[in-house]
Structures are given as C-alpha cells and as structure tokens.
Amino acid sequence: MKEQKKCIIVDDEPAAHYVLVNYIRQNPSLELVSQCYNGIEAMNYLRENHVDLMFLDIDMPEITGLELLKIIPSPPKTILTTAYSEFALESYDFGVIDYLLKPIYFPRFLKSIERFLALFEDKKPMETNFFVGIKTDGNIMDLDVRTILFAQSYGNYVKIFTTAKTYLASMTTNELEQNLPQGSFLRVHKSYIIALDKIDQCDRDTITIKKEKIPVGITYRRELAEFLKQRS
C-alpha cells in the first residue's frame, strides 16, 4: 500500500467537518491529522507539522482562506471548499489544485482527490496525433489539428475555424473533443473548444483568438485558470 498523504480540514462550520471527515475516512490514500476551525489554528499547526493536503474554506472569520494562503510561507497543496464560486479564478493564483462547491458530493470529492494524487505519479509523455478525421460537404478528410483556432457547436454540426478556412463538420462538439489531442485543446464553454496555443488575450468572461471573442462558461473557468497559471 502506498504511503498515506497527510491532510487537514480548515473550516469554521462543524457540518463541513462532518462531511469531509466521512469522505476522507473512505479514502485509504488519505490520513486526517488535524481539524482546524479558523485560520489561526491552521497557521499554528502548519508551523509545526508537515501536511500534504489542506481542505480550506474561504469564508471564515478573522482570516479568510485566501488570506491564510497569502500568509503561510509554503502552504501545502490546497483544495478549496466553499459555497461561493466567484473566487474560482482568483484562487488559482495561490496554487490551489481544485475548488469544491458546497454542498460537496462524494463523486466530486473523489475526482478532486484523483487530481491531487496524480501530482505524485510519474507520467509518460503522450504521443500526439496531428490529424483528425471529419466529414464535411459529404466527404471525409483529415484535418491538421495544428491549424485549428477554435470550434463552435452548430446544432448537430460543428463549425471548425482554422488558420485557412472554416469547415462545417458532421459531428457533435463532444465527438470532436474526444478526438483532439489532450493538452492542446480545452472546452471553455458548452458550445466552444479552443486551441490553447492560439489564445491572444484572456479575461474572466472571454477569450480572444484572431479578434474573435469566445465566451468562457462558469463551469469551465477552473481548468482555464489552471492552464494560464502553468503557462505564466
């Protein structure tokens, strides 16, 4: 069995502790070593003890979760647990690895832990397929994915915007996403997939590629913020 990762809960709500303690105890990869009910308790514990993972609430009295991350010299890997989604993009400036919205459901918790544990795994580089097959104008063609700027859902079709022209492909956005190389493209909206290396400008609500404004959906902001953090 692999060594357990030491984790702590920092939250001023007893009910939140109850849920997280229950979830943590069901995961053999984690060992709960402390429960803190405010930022001061957490600072004192972290000053004297090694912790691999911190479940951290944002809205706490005296010191908020984000303020705590600013104060701690070398904070552990952190998963934010909060009822407020508006801090998602800001939180990734502090090295937060995930953002769990309350009420926290067990499947979403497990996905977050998998993301955390993946940081400790040796990963082999993936081979990249530079072409994707699409059906357009009744013909099948191999499209060089390196030319794709972004793709937009268009009913049962997908508009694929490339550096040369626009194609109307007979496929769904989900089908296109599954056939694009991982790490090079990102779903930023239920109707849009973008090429990450083609981004010209990005703000909270939109991405600009070749003067085209592409909306960013709320549920996709975390992954986008994570990519931008890695690129900076």
Secondary structure, DSSP 4 states (H G I P E B T S, - for coil): -PPPEEEEEE-S-HHHHHHHHHHHHT-TTEEEEEEESSHHHHHHHHHHS--SEEEE-S--SSS-HHHHHHHSSSPPEEEEEES--TTHHHHGGGTEEEEEESSPPHHHHHHHHHHHHHTTS--PPPP---EEEEEETTEEEEEEGGGEEEEEEETTEEEEEESS-EEEESS-HHHHHHHSPBTTEEEEETTEEEEGGG--EE-SSEEEETTEEEE--GGGHHHHHHHHHHH-
